[in-house]
């Protein structure tokens, strides 16, 4: 019998609801119990081996939780499994998807990340169909890291390239891809690829090992800054552990440079204490930029090209936690995060 390793981390898919309050459940495998009951006899050649490495609501996630998940999977004997399912909370699913894909894209089996919109016992939950899509993906693929999720209103599960996944919207809870299109869909127990720019052959042959066989250690921090009108940058004070700033720009790749305490003054302050600032994101090979963006770049800010916020954060966090001699080029593609 083929074995699927299921990594449990908590989240709604591993939670229960009591009097309208959702909390991490002691019965972490409830979703799998319901899955086995619903799909008994179908794809019965698969067995689940469950390991609970965390049991948190994903809004409480921090970088050390990523160390736990990644290092556990890197230590596993993947010859024992035909695939891995990682269950996760939806709030930080896009961040973890980016981090896990960058660290685990060299593993020899499919790694499928998923979540749920409601607790598994809720009849309107997408937990079981998401798990079913994970099994279908493992049955369909040789290797690669993917995130699957059935968005509200859909009758299929979307398959995302994890490093292009963007945080779900606040109203409908729908996830989207940075390139505007999911990689594929799972419908009627079949995987159909949508994105023709990247082939499964490309994914199977992606072997970027950024950890060089070592454990993931995230001791250093990256500070993320998001602008808004009248923002006072003097309120922002990097910690001693901050090694870089990721400044999320407005959609035109801009930020304020004219006010007394603007992005420009903050950049100059960062320059003075030796902390580089990165700007996300610029269109690839842009032939024109606004003068505000030009000013920031001329004062030392580094533009990141064609990358979503979550992947930019994960990439910088990895970059500034690697020894200098082992760092990748920051604008090199690791796991299809660049458009």
N, C-alpha and C positions, 0 to 999 in steps of 0.2 A: 504494500500500500504506500502511495506517495504521501510524503509528509510536508505540511506547510507550517512554518514557524510563525506564530502570531505574537507580536510584541505589543503588550498592553501598556498604555501610558496614562489612562484616565480619560478625561474629557466627557462630553455628553454621551458618547457611544458606550462609555463604561460607567454611567451614573444612574441614579434613581431620582425620582421626584416625590417629595413629601410635602403636602399642603402648599403646593406652588413653588417650593424651593428645591432647586436642583443641586445635588452635591455628589461628590465622588462616592461610588457605591462599594461596599465590601464585596458584593458579588460582581466582580469585574468581568466575568465571563458570561454574563446574562445574554448579551447579544449573540454570542456563539451558541449558547443553549437554544435560543429561539431559532437561530439559523439552522442548526441540525434538525430541529423539529420540522421546520418548514420545507427543507430541502432533503429530507431523508431519502436515500435511494438514488438521488441525482448526483452525478460526479462522485459516487461513493468510493472511488479509488483514492480520495484525498482524506487525510487525517490531520487534525490540528494539534500542534504542540504549543501550548500557551505559556508565555513568560511575562510576568508583570514586573517591568523595570521601574515604573513610576505609577503613582495613582493621584493625579492632580487635575484640577480644572486648568485648562491650558492658558488662561489669562495669568496664572501664577507661574508660568514657565520662565526660566532664566537660562543663561548660556551653559550653566553646569548640568542642567538636565540634558542638553544636547550631548555633552560629554558622555553621560551615562548611556544614552541610546546608541550613539555611534560606536563607542568602544565595546559595548556588549556585542553588537552585530559584527564588528571587525574581529572579535575573538571567537565567533561561532565557526564550527566546521560546516560550511555550506554544502559539503558533499552529502550531508544527511537530509537536505531539504530540496524541494523543487521550486520553492519560492518563499517569500516573506511578506506578511501583512503587518503594517504598523498602524494601530488604531490611535487616534489623536483627537484632541479638542478642536473645534472649528475656529475659535477666536484667533489662534496663532498658527493655524494650519499652514498658511502660506509661508510664514517665516521658517517653520521647521521643514517644510517641503524643500525650500531652497537649500538649507543647511545640509539636510540628509542627502540630497541628490549630489551635492558637491563632494561630500565625503565618502559616499557609498557607490558611486557610479562604476567602480571597478569590480564590484562583487559579481560572481558568476551566475546568479539566479535573479529572477525578477523581484524587485522590491516595490510593493504597492502600498501607498499611504492613503488612509481614508479617515472619515469622521462621521458625525451624524448631526442632524438638526434638532432631533428630539430624543429623549431617552428611549432605549430599545423597546420597552413595554408599551409605549405610546403607539396606538394603531396607525397614526399618521407619520411615524418616524421613517426616515430613509435609511436607517442603520442596516437593515437586512439586505436591501437591494444594493447598498454600497458594498457590503461584504461579498454578496454574490458577484458583483462586478470585479472585485479583487480576485476571486477564484477564477473567473473567466479569463482575466488578464494573465494570471499565472499559467493557465492552461494553454494560452495562445502565444506566449512569448518565450524567448530564450533567456533574456536578461534585460537590464535597464531599470531605472527608477521612474515611477509614475505616481500621480495622485489621481484618485477617482472620487467622484462625488455626484449625486443626483441633485441638481438645483431645483428649487421650488418651481412647480408648474411644468417640469419636464417629465416625460415618460421614459427617459433613458438616463444613463449615467455618463457624465462627461469624463474624458480622460485627458489630464493635463500634463504637460512637461512641468515638473515641479518647480524648476527655477524660473518659470514664467508665470506662475500662479500669483494672482493678486488677491488681497484681502477681500472678503465678502462684503457686499453693501449692507448698510444698517437697516434697510427697510424690508427687503425680500430675502436677505441672506444668501444671495447668489454669488458664486465665485466666477471669476473670469480670467482669461489669459491675457498677458501683456501684449501679445501680438493680435488680439482680437478674435482668436479662433482656438478652440480646444484642439488638442492633438488628435483626438478621436472620440468615439462613443462606444458604449456597451449597450446593446439592445437585443432582447430575445436571446440572451446567452451567446452573443457574437460580438467580437471586437471589429469595429470599422474605423480605419484611419481617415482623418480629415485633412491633416496637414501634409501636403505633398512635398514641401521644401526640405523636410528632414525624413529620411527613410529609416525603417527599422534596422537596415544594414548599418546606417550611420550610428545608431544607438548601440548596436551590438559591438561595434568596433571603437567605441569611445572608452579610452583607457587612461584618463587623466588621473594619476595618483598624486594628489596634492599633499597627502600626509606622509608619503614615502615609507609606508609600512609602520609608522609610529602611531601611538595613541593620540586622540584629539585632546588638546589642552588649551583652554581659552582663558588665560590669566589676564590678558589685556582687554581693554574696553574700546568700543567705538561709540561715540556720541552722535545721536541722530537729531537733527534740527529741522523742523518744518516751519516755513514762513507763514505769516498772516499780516494783513495791513496794520501798520502802526506797531509792529513788533519791536520790543525793546531788547536788543541783544545783550545789553549790559547785565541782564539778569542771568545770563547763561555762563556758568563757571565750570569748565572741564575739571574732572577729578584728576588726582595724581596718576591714576591708572589709565586715563584716556590717551590713546596713541594716535587717534585720528578722529576727524569730524566728518560725518556724512550729512551734507546739506541737501535736503530735498528741495528742488526748485519748483517754481510755478510751471505751468504746462509749456510755456515758451522758453523754458530753460533759463529763467530769470530769477532774480531776488533783488530786494531793495538795496541801493547803494547811496542814496541821497540823504537819508536822515542822519542825525547825530550818532545814534546807536543803531547802525544798520548792519547788514550782512558784511559790508566792506570793513567796517570798524571791527567787527568780530573776527573777520579773517586776519586783519593786521594784528589783532591781539593773539590769535592762534600762531601766526608766524613768529611773533616775539617769544613764544614759549616752546617753539619747535614742534607744534602739532599741525600736520597737514590737513587741509580741507578738500574734500571731494564733492563734486556737484553731480546730482543725478536727477534727470538723465538728459543727455543731448542726443538729437537724431544722428544716426551714423552719417559721417561725411557731410555734415551740414555746410552749405555754401554761404550762409549768412546767419548772423546772430545779433541779438540786441546789444546796445552799448553797455547795458548793465552787466550782462553776462561777460562781455569782452573785458570790462573793467575788472571783474573778479578774477578772470583767468590771467590777465596781465599782472595782477597782484599775487599770483601764486596758486590760486585754486585749480584743482585738477578735474577736468570734465570726464565723467564716465559716460560711455556711449551706449545707447539702445539697451538699457537694462532696467528692470522694474525695481522699486524701492527695496522690496524684501530681499531680492537676490543681491543687490548692491550692498546691503547691510551684512548679509552672510559672507559675501566674498571679501569685504574689507576686514571683517572679524577674523576670518581665516588667515588672510594675508598678514595681518599685524600680530598674529600669534605663531607664525612660523619663523624659524631661524632665518636670518637675512640671506644666507647662502641657498636656502631652499624655497624662496619665494617665487611665485609665478609672476608673469607680467600681468598687471592689473587689468588691462584691456584684452587679455587672452580669453578665449572661450573655454570654460571648464566642462559644463554639462548643458550646453544649448541655452544658456541664460542670455546670450547676446542675439539680437535680431539681425 
